[in-house]
Amino acid sequence: MSQTLQLFRADAFVPIETPAQRLSIANDADPRETDLSGIAVIELHFPKFSDGRAFSQAFLLRRRLGFTGQIRATGDVLIDQLVQMQRSGFSQAVLRADQNLAHGQALLAHYPAFYQGDAVRTAPHFVHA
């Protein structure tokens, strides 16, 4: 199973890291062109539900750049996106204020494992058995 995705609601979320440890990357920027030195948290923004460029950015950060810190989804984040976020390398999701945290966590628990690899566990499920 991929790492557990932490869920927060936008109307109650307060980041615990310092601003110097956090980097926001615009959803039209290439993460490979970013200096990640000293960065503990990268925020990737979903300007609207149908804009999925942040999924590609998260995947690049985890798989190609080997970023091991927190990758946080912000913006128009809905519970419908959570499973794919977890599989793409996100570790935190700040849900839009009208989203139900308990329902989001239930959705994540509904899919405990996947046969194919993902951004965090690259090998297929049968290799881990």
C-alpha positions as CSV (number, residue, x, y, z in Angstrom):
1,M,0.0,0.0,0.0
2,S,1.2,3.5,-0.7
3,Q,1.8,5.9,2.1
4,T,-1.3,7.1,3.9
5,L,-2.7,10.4,2.6
6,Q,-3.3,12.9,5.4
7,L,-6.5,14.9,5.0
8,F,-7.3,18.4,6.2
9,R,-10.2,20.8,5.6
10,A,-9.3,24.2,4.0
11,D,-11.3,26.1,6.6
12,A,-9.4,24.6,9.5
13,F,-5.9,23.9,8.1
14,V,-2.9,25.6,9.6
15,P,0.5,24.5,8.2
16,I,3.1,23.5,10.9
17,E,6.2,24.1,8.8
18,T,7.9,27.4,8.5
19,P,7.4,29.4,5.3
20,A,11.1,28.9,4.5
21,Q,10.5,25.1,4.5
22,R,7.5,25.3,2.2
23,L,7.5,25.8,-1.6
24,S,4.5,26.4,-3.7
25,I,4.9,25.4,-7.3
26,A,2.5,26.9,-9.9
27,N,0.6,24.2,-11.8
28,D,2.2,25.3,-15.1
29,A,5.8,25.1,-13.8
30,D,8.2,22.2,-14.3
31,P,9.3,20.8,-10.9
32,R,12.6,19.7,-12.5
33,E,13.6,23.3,-12.8
34,T,13.1,24.0,-9.1
35,D,15.7,24.1,-6.4
36,L,14.4,21.8,-3.6
37,S,17.3,22.4,-1.1
38,G,16.0,22.8,2.4
39,I,12.3,22.3,1.3
40,A,10.2,20.0,3.6
41,V,6.8,20.6,2.0
42,I,5.8,21.3,-1.6
43,E,2.4,22.7,-2.2
44,L,0.8,21.8,-5.6
45,H,-2.3,23.7,-6.5
46,F,-5.5,22.5,-8.2
47,P,-7.1,25.8,-9.5
48,K,-10.2,23.8,-10.5
49,F,-11.3,20.1,-10.1
50,S,-10.8,19.4,-13.8
51,D,-7.2,20.6,-14.0
52,G,-5.0,17.6,-13.2
53,R,-1.5,19.0,-14.0
54,A,-0.6,18.8,-10.3
55,F,-0.8,15.0,-10.5
56,S,2.0,15.0,-13.1
57,Q,4.0,17.3,-10.9
58,A,3.7,15.1,-7.9
59,F,4.7,12.0,-9.9
60,L,7.8,13.9,-11.2
61,L,8.8,15.0,-7.7
62,R,8.5,11.5,-6.2
63,R,9.8,9.3,-9.0
64,R,12.2,11.4,-11.0
65,L,13.5,13.8,-8.4
66,G,13.3,11.5,-5.4
67,F,11.6,14.1,-3.2
68,T,10.9,12.5,0.2
69,G,9.2,15.4,2.0
70,Q,5.5,16.2,2.1
71,I,3.6,17.0,-1.1
72,R,0.4,18.9,-0.3
73,A,-2.6,19.3,-2.6
74,T,-4.3,22.7,-2.2
75,G,-7.1,24.5,-4.1
76,D,-10.2,22.8,-5.5
77,V,-9.5,19.5,-3.9
78,L,-12.4,17.1,-3.8
79,I,-12.6,13.6,-2.2
80,D,-13.1,12.1,-5.7
81,Q,-9.4,12.8,-6.3
82,L,-7.9,11.3,-3.2
83,V,-7.1,7.8,-4.4
84,Q,-5.3,9.1,-7.4
85,M,-3.5,11.7,-5.3
86,Q,-2.1,9.1,-3.0
87,R,-1.0,7.0,-6.0
88,S,0.6,10.0,-7.6
89,G,2.8,10.8,-4.6
90,F,0.8,13.3,-2.6
91,S,1.1,12.9,1.2
92,Q,-1.4,15.6,2.3
93,A,-4.6,17.0,0.8
94,V,-6.3,20.1,2.0
95,L,-9.9,19.5,1.0
96,R,-12.2,22.2,-0.1
97,A,-14.2,23.3,2.9
98,D,-17.5,21.7,1.8
99,Q,-15.9,18.2,1.5
100,N,-16.5,15.5,4.2
101,L,-13.2,14.3,5.8
102,A,-14.8,11.1,7.1
103,H,-16.1,10.2,3.7
104,G,-12.7,10.9,2.2
105,Q,-11.0,8.6,4.6
106,A,-13.5,5.9,4.0
107,L,-12.8,6.1,0.2
108,L,-9.1,5.7,0.9
109,A,-9.6,2.7,3.2
110,H,-11.9,1.1,0.5
111,Y,-8.8,0.6,-1.7
112,P,-6.1,-0.8,0.5
113,A,-3.8,-2.0,-2.3
114,F,-3.4,-1.9,-6.1
115,Y,-2.0,-4.6,-8.4
116,Q,0.2,-2.1,-10.4
117,G,2.9,0.1,-9.0
118,D,2.6,3.8,-8.4
119,A,4.7,6.8,-7.6
120,V,5.6,5.6,-4.1
121,R,5.7,1.8,-4.6
122,T,7.0,1.3,-8.1
123,A,6.9,-2.5,-8.2
124,P,3.7,-4.4,-8.9
125,H,1.7,-5.7,-5.9
126,F,2.7,-9.3,-6.4
127,V,6.4,-8.4,-5.9
128,H,5.5,-7.2,-2.3
129,A,3.6,-10.4,-1.5
